[in-house]
Amino acid sequence: MQTILVAGAGKSSTYLIHYLLSHSKRNKWRIIVADGSEEAIAEKIKGHTNAESAVFDVHNELERQRLVKNADIVVSLMPPTLHVLLAKDCLQFKKNLITSSYVSPEMREMHQAAVDADLMFMCEMGLDPGIDHMTANQIIHSTQRVAASITSFKSYCGGLVAPENDDNPWHYKFSWNPKNIITAGLGGAKFLNNGKNQEVKYEDIFNHNKKIKVDGVGQLAYYANRDSLRYLDLYDVPEIKTFLRATLRHPDFCKGWNALIQLGLTSEADSVHENSSYAAWLKDKSAYQNTISLKEHVAQKLSLKPDDKVIAMLDWLGIFNDEKIPLSPKNSGEVLLELLLQKWAMKPEDKDIVVMQHEVEYLHRKTKVTMTSTMSIKGENREFSAMAKTVGLPMGILARLVLNQSIKPPKGVLIPSMPSVYRPVLTELAHHGIRFSEEVS
C-alpha cells in the first residue's frame, strides 16, 4: 500500500484530499493528513477508512521526519515559509514533493541536490501559480510550433465572490489564505511593457488600476503580480515585448485597498498600542489633529470628498468606530487581518468564482493575431470552493500520475512548464470542469 502525506488541512485542501481519497481504494493508497488542528483534519477526511489523522507541529523535527520517512510522496499545502522544512526531509529520505507555492530562494538553492537525489520537487502546482503556467506554456508551445513569433503575453487571475453572494461594498470574501491578502503586492511588481522593464512600488500597485472585460463576469481591475520578469526564461519567449502576470479584483476593491495602503493600515513594520480602539488606531496612523471629523480628515488625507464611495467602504469596515480592538495585535497588518476575517468571511452557503484569462499577441506570416483564452469556474459552497478546486486538483492529479508511474517525474526544483506534466494534468482538469475557451481575432 502506498502512502501519501498531505501536509496542511486549510481552506485550499478540501478538493485535494477529496480527490486522493476518491482514488484511494482503487489504487490501494493510505492518505495521511497532517496539520496542527485536529478539527481541521476531521472536517476534511470525514472518517474515511483510507485516511489517517496526524496532529503535528511542523517545527518538531522528529514528528515531521517520521511522517515524511513513511510516505511515498509528500504534498504540501503548508504556509510557503514552511515548505523548505519538508523539502529537507524529502531530500534525506528520498521522497518526491509537490507544493502550490512560489519557488522561494531557499527552495531554489536545493535544485541541484534534488537533481542529484533523482527527486522531483514540483512547486507552483496550484492555480496561480500553477494552472496559469500549464495553460500559458501549452499556448506558447503550440504557437511556436506553427512558426509564429509571440510579441505580447498577459495573464490575469483572480478569486472573487460569486455575483449572487456579492453583498458587501468591497465585492470580496475570503476563499483562500487570508494572510495572503494583507501581503499582496508587498514586494512591489516587475514586468515587461513594450520592450522596457517596468517596476511598480507597493505604494502604487493599487493606484489607477487598468481594467479588462471578462465574458460572463464583467469588468474587472487588475494589478501586476510580483516579479513577472523571472518567468521570461522559464517560458522561453525570446522575442516578446510585453510580458505581464496580474491579479484580478473588482475595481472598487482596488480603490479601497489603495486607501488602506496610503493610510498605513496594512503595515507590518509598525506597532499598535494595547487597549486601542479602531478609531484611535486610525487617528494615530493618519496623524489626526482634532480640528475636523475623523472621516473628513481621512478624506482630505486621501484627496477624496467625504461622501466618496471609498470613505463609505472604510466606514463599512468599522475603522471609524470607538470599538476596542480585540486581542493584542503587534502591528497594523494584524489589526486589519483580524477585522477582515470578520467582515469578509464566507457564509457556509456562499459561492466563489475563479477567473483566469490569457491574452496573447503573435505574428504569423507577418499578420498580427490576438488570442484570448478564458476560464471561469464557480464553487459549490464555502467548503467546496472554486479556489480549493483549482488549487488542490492539479496537485492531486500530479501525485496520482507519479505514483501510478503514468509519467516519469522530472528532476529538480521545478514549475509545471513541461509538456510531460501539463498535458496529462490539463486533460484531467478538463474532465473536472476546469477548461478554457479560446477566441482568435
Secondary structure, 3 states (H helix, E strand, C coil): CEEEEEECCCHHHHHHHHHHHHCHHHHCEEEEEEECCHHHHHHHHCCCCCEEEEECCCCCHHHHHHHHHCCCEEEECCCHHHHHHHHHHHHHHCCEEEECCCCCHHHHCCHHHHHHCCCEEECCCEECCEHHHHHHHHHHHHHHHCCCEEEEEEEEEEEEECHHHCCCCCCCCCCCCCHHHHHCCCCCEEEEECCEEEEECHHHCCCCCEEEEECCCEEEEEEECCEHHHHHHHHCCCCCCEEEEEEEECHHHHHHHHHHHHCCCCCCCCCCCCCCEHHHHHHHHHCCCCCCCHHHHHHHHCCCCCCCHHHHHHHHHCCCCCCECCCCCCCHHHHHHHHHHHHCCCCCCCCEEEEEEEEEEEEECCEEEEEEEEEEEECCCCCCCHHHHHHHHHHHHHHHHHHCCCCCCCCEEECCCCHHHHHHHHHHHHHCCCCCEEEEC
